[in-house]
Amino acid sequence: MRFATLGLFHEANTFSPYKADRRLFDNGGVFRGQEIVDEYAGSSTPAGGYLDECRRLGVELVPLLHAFVTPVGAITQEAFESLVGEMLEGLWEQGPWDGVLLNIHGAAVAEHLPDADGEIAARVRQIIGPGVPIGAVLDMHANVSPELVDALTITLAYQTNPHVDARERAIDCTRLVLAAADGKIRPAQALVQLPLVVNIARQDTNEPPMADLVDKARALAEEPGLLSVSLLEGFPYADVPHMGMSCLAIADGDADHAQAAAQELADEVWRRRADLQARGTTVEDALDLAVRGPGPVVLLDVGDNIGGGAPGDSTAILQAAVARGVRSLVQTLWDPEAVRRCVEAGVGTRVRLEVGAKNPHSAGRPVPVTGHVKTLSDGRFEEPKPTHGGYRFFDMGPTAVLETDAGHTLVLTTKAILSSSLQQLLSVGVDPSAYQVVVAKGVNSPRAAYAPIAKRMVVVDTDGVTAMGLERFRYEHRRKPLYPFEPEGR
């Protein structure tokens, strides 16, 4: 058997002013051929699962092109067409194929295509024809369209949030695509889109109600004749018609069975719809909680969630901590200008800077700080254990650690990187467990990393392009009715 793997992986926040242009992709990660193997083999990413399982099964897997960028706004038309065009050219020229394994997110939006993932899958299908199986493992935050599922043979999704099962799901996908290519199974897929949006603070699959719903999906998948059942949380920061939760089921040769399973799961999700909404803690209340008990207390900065497309430069919590005299605090801030100033000054030098919130849309305002440059780094680090999304290699760009007179440690980065690994801080000589307050730029992605050291984790309702309260956003393309925007929902 000979499979191809290719893909463009992006979660697009359509409320972000930053576009995913070709420069960002080239700077974030465009890998070709052997570069894909070097970057992902052995990792806990979907690509790592594809590569390793194909090797184990004796399937020749030909890596063509994988493109990735940290979540920002929509993909520019130029970036989309150039990258997808190159992928498809390789698929055409190096065929024929017995199967294809796609590396896509499921919540990608391009300037000219609201359903970018569905477009990629459809173009791949057009090239390889109707008889060759195509498999994809979607992020649990995918906004799944019927067009995407129609173009795929096998559609799976992570079933953990934080996403620590990406590799396992890719292994499952590889096995199912191989079985379909061998003629051992005849996959029949069913998608049920729910008129429902789940709040970002209710998406942790280790806590109810999401834990209960994932258990329900897992129990359904055990029924004879079913190949898979997936629950998808959706991505609420993409203003597209297919935004929202959905349920997917795959049966062996029985479309009615798949439909019944997907509908049964969707009915249970709808029954729990009120439980899937939430309100967060204000910054002031969060700081009250953080200084009272034993530390570290991890404050999850919802509005500046890098994994959801926020820039990572909000100073809402830092500003309040300075005003209140809260000490023993550590956090990252995306601030290339501040990094440049620290590099020019050198290690050990005292500096006076304004950090963070340099962009008009950022929450908070630049915070004046005085302190000394403790460490300078190239910002590269490796996470050996499975973490959110399974990524192994990270690059913050040139990075500076600033110790301020206010008692804060600020890790200033040139690139915005998810707060999903303790190595982000440990790699620059900062031990997060030594602080009373840790500010993490995320909601669910930091939990897998910080849960082992945190005495408490607090979801903080801050402003920004990933704010908890969806009433703060102006949607123009979403479906109606859609709960909780419209109470009836359906």
N, C-alpha and C positions, 0 to 999 in steps of 0.2 A: 504494500500500500504506500501511496505517495500523497502526502497532504501539504497544503500551503498554509502559512500563518501570516497575517497582515492585519493592520488596523490603525485607526486614529482614535485615541482615547482622550476624551475631554468632557468635563462637566461644566456646562455653560450657565453662568448667572447672567441673565439678560438685563438685570438691573445694574450691573457693573459697567462703568464707563470704559474700562480697559478691554480692548479687543484682543483676541487670540490671533495675532498676526504671525507671519512667517518668521519674523525675527524672534518672537517668543518661543515658537516651536523649536527653532534651531538651537536656541539657548537652553530650552528645557529638556529636550530629548527627541531627536530623530535618529533612529537606529536602522541600519540596513544589514541584511545578510548575517555574517558572523558577529557583527556588533550586537545584534539581538541576543545571540547565545551568550556572549560575554557579559552583557548587562543583566540578563534575567535568569539564566540557567541556575538552578539551585535555590532560587528565591521563592517566596511565598505568594508571588503575583500570579494572575491567570497565565501570563506568558511563561512563567517558570513551570507551572503545572503542565501546560501543553508540551513544552520541550522535554521535560523529564519523563512524562508518561508515554509520549511517542517513542522515546528511546527505549523505555522498558518493554513496550509492546512490539518493538521491531518495525515501527512505522517510520518511513523516511519523512521527516518534517522539514520543509524548505522555508526558512524565514525570509520574507521579502522586505517589508518595511513596517516599523512600528513608530508612531508619532505620539508624543505625550507633552502636555503642558499643565502646570498647576492651575486649578480652576480660576478662571477670570470670566470675561464676557464672551459674547458670541465669536465664533471663528470668522475671520474675514473671508470673503469669497475667494480672494487670491490664494490664501493659505490653504483653504479647503480643496480647491480645484487642483492646485499644484501637487499637494501631498497625495490626495486620492488618485489623481491622474497617474502619478508615478507608481503607486501601488497596483493599480489596475493594469498598467502597461506590463509590469513584471508578471502579474497573474496570467495575462494573455500570452506573453512570449515564452514563459517557462512551463506552460501546461503541456499535456493534459494532467488533470488531478483526480484523485479518488475521493478527496475530501478537503474542506477548508475550515480552519479554526480562526475565527475573528477575535481581535482584541479591541473591543469597543466598550464604551461606558453605558450608553443608553439614555443619557441626558445631554447629548451634544446638540448644539444649535449653531447654525451658520447664519451669516447675515442674509443670505438668500434662500436658506432652507431651514424651516422650523424643526424638521425631523431629520437631522443630519445623519443619525445612525441608521434610520430606515433607508435613506438614500444610498448610503455606503453598501448596506446589505443587498439592496435591489440591484445596484450596479455590479456587484460581485456575482449575483445570481444570473444576470444577463450574460455575463462572460462565460461562466462555467456550465450554464444550461440547467434544465430542471431535474436531472437525474442524479446530480452529485450532491451529497449531504454537506450542509454548512452548519457549523455550530458556533455559538457565542455564549460567553458567560458575562452577564450584565452586572453592573454595580447594583446594590440593593436600592439605590436612589434613582434608578432608571425611570423615566417617563416612557412607558412602553406603548407604541402605536401598533395597530393591526398591520400596517405596512411592513414594519420591522419583523414581526412574527411570521407573516406570510412569506417573507424572503428567506427565512431561516428554517432549517430542518430540526435543530435542537436549540432551544432557548432556555438557559439556566440563569440563575442569579445567586449572588451571595445571600446567605441566610443568617448572617451575623452582622450586627452593628454595635461596636466597632467591627470593621470588616476583617476578620481574622481567618476566614475560611475560603479565601479566593483560590488558593492553590487546590484545595480539595474539590471545589466545584469545577475547576478546570480539568482535573483528573476525571471526574464523572463525565464531563462533556466530551472529552477525548474518547472515552470508552464507548459512549453512545453513538458518536459519529462513526467510529470504527465498526460498531455493530450494524449501523444503518448501511454503511458502505459494503459490508459483507452480506447484506440481505437478511440478517438475523432478526432485525426488528423493522417495523413499519411505523415510524413515529407519526402520531396525530396530535397536533397542538391545539389548545384552546386558551384564549385570552378573555378575561373579564375585566373591563376598566370600571373602576368605582368612581362615582361622582363625589369624591372625598379627598381632602388634603389632611395629612397628619402633621401636627406640630413637631418641629425639629427636636423639642425637648421630650417627646414621647417615642423616640425612635430607638432607644437602647433595647436590644433584644435580650438583655439579661434581666430586664425588669418588665413587670406587667404594665400595660396590656400586650405590648409587642411580644414578650416572651410566650404568652399564652397562644397568640396567633401563629407564631412560628412553630410551636408544638403541634398545633392543629394541622398545619401544612405538612409537617413531618409524618404525622399519623395517617393522613390521607395518602401520602406517597407510598405507604406500606400495603395499600390495597393491591391484590393481584391484578395484573394488567396495566398498572400505572408505572411509568418510567420516572416521573418527577412531578413534584408540585412545588411551586415557588410563590412566596409572598414578596411583593415589591412595594417599598414605602413611597417611591416617587420623590421628585425634587421640586419643592415649591417655589424656588427662585428662578425658574424658567417659565416665562410667560408664553406658553404655547398651548394649543388646543388639547393635546394629550397629556397635560400635566395632571398628576394625581396618582393615587394608589391603584394597584392592579394585582390580579392573581393569574397565575399561569399553571397549566397542567399539560402533561404529555402522557398519552396512553399508547400502547402498542396496537396499532391498527384499529382503534375504536374511538372515533371522534366524539361520539355521544358520552362515553365514559370520561374522556378528558374534560368535556364541557361541564358535566355534572360535578366533577371534583373541583374545578375552578370556581363554579357557582357556589358550591357549598362553603368553600373558604371565604368567598366574597361576602356571603350572607353573614358569616360570623364576624368578619371585619366591620360590616355595616352596623351590626348589633352593638359593637363596642365603640362606635364613632365618637360619642361624647368623651369617652375615656382617652381618646387619642388627641385631645386638645389640652393645652397647658398655659400657665402664666409663670413667668420667671421672677427672680429676686432682683430688687433694685440694687444699684451699685452701693449705695450707702448701707443698706441692710446686709448685703454680702460682706462688706468690710467689717461690719459689726460681728457677724458670725466668724469671720476669719481670725479676728484678734482675740476672741474669747477662749476658745478651746485649744487643745494641743495641735501643733502643726506637723507636717505641712497641710494647709488647707488650699485646695486647688480651685481657683475661680475660673469657670468656663465662660469665656468672653463670647457670647452668642453672636452679637452683631458684627464681630470681626473674625468670623470663622473662615480661616484660610481655605479649609477643605470645601467650603461652599461658595467660594469666589470672592471673599472679602480680601482686602489688600494686606491685612496684618499690621496696620500702622495706627490703629485706634489708641488714643490715650485716655479714654473715658475712665478706666479704673486707675491708671497711674496718676492722673490728675487729682482724683479724689483722695488717693492714698497720700500724695504729697500734702494736700490741703489739711488732712487730718493728722499728719505726723506719723502715719503707719510706717514702721521700719521692717527690716528683714523680709523684703519682697524681691522676687526675681521674675522677669518676663522677657520675651523676645519682642523686638520692634523692627519692622521693615523700614529702613531709613538709609538709603545709599549715600545721601549727602553727609549724614552724621558719621557713617563708617569712613568716608573719605577724609573727613576732618580728623578722626582718631588715627587713621593710618599716617597722615601727614605729621601729627603730633608725636607718635611713637609710644611704645610701651613705657609705662611709668610716668608719663607726662600728665600734668593736670590740664584739664580742658573745661571750657564753659561753652555749652551747646544748647540749642533748642531741638528736642527730639520728638519724632512722631508727628502724625496728623499734618503732613505737608501738603496734602491734596484737599481741594475744596469740599469733597464729599465725605471726608473722613470724620468719624465721631471724635469729639474732643477738640483740643487745640494743641499746638506745639508746646511742650513742657520745658521750661528753662531748667537745666541741670548743671551742676558743677561737680567734678570728680576726677578720678584718674583712670587712665587706660590700663586695664589689668592684663589683657591678652589680645593679640591679633592672630587671625587664622585665615586659611583659605576657605574655610566653611564646609569642607567636604567631610562626611562621616559615613559610617556603615552601621546598620542595625542588624545584628546576626539573628535575632529572634523574630518570629512572625509578629507583625504589627498591622495597623490599619491599612488595608489595601495590599499588604504583603511586600511593600517596597523594601529594598535592601540598601541601595546606594542613594545618598542625599547630597545636595549641593546648595548651601546657603549663599554662595558667592563670598567675596571678602567679608569677613566678620570681625567685629570688635566687641570686647567685653568691657563695659564701663561700670566702675564702682562709684556711686554717687555719694555726696555728703549727706543725702537724705536717708542713707542706709539701704539703697536699692541697688540691685545688680541688673543691668540692662544688657541683653545680648542683642546687639544691633547687626542686622543682616542686609545684604545687598539684594538677595532674592527672598521672596516670601515662601516659606516652607512650613508644611503642616506641623503642629505640635503633637506629633504621633509617636515620638521616640524619645526616651530619656537621653539617648546618645546625643541629641541635639545640644543639650547643655553639658553633659559629661565630656563630650569631645573637646570642649573649650575650657575645661577645668572648673566647671560650675556643677556643684552637687545639689540638685533640687531638694533633696531630703533634709538639707541643713537650713532651710528657710521656713518661716512661719507661713508666708503667703506665696503661692505660685500662680501666676496668671497664664492660662493656656488659651491659645487662639483657636478655639474650636468648641464643639459641643459633645459629640460622640467619639470623634477620632482620637482625642487625647486619653480616653478612659482606659484603654488597654495598657498604655504606657504608664500612666500615673496612678492607677488604682493600687498597685502594690506598695506605694509609698505614702499615699494620701490618707490622712486621718478623716478627711471629709472632702466631698466635691460639691460645689455649689454652682448651679446654672444661673448666670447673671444676665438679666435682660437689658442689653445695651443696644444702642442704635447702630445702624449700618446696613449694608446691602444684604446681610443675612440675619436681620432682626427677627426675633421670635414672633412678634405680632404682625401677621400678614396683612392686617388692615392698613399698615403703614405704606404698602406698595400699591401702585396704580397698575392693575392688570387690564390689558386691552384685548387679549387673545384667548383667555381661558374659557373653558366650557361653562355653561350655565344650564341648570343650577349646579352648584358645587359647594358641598358642605365644608367648612362652617360659614362660608360667605352667604349662602342662602340656606336658612335653617332646614328647609324641607329636604334639600339635597336631591332626592329622587322620588 
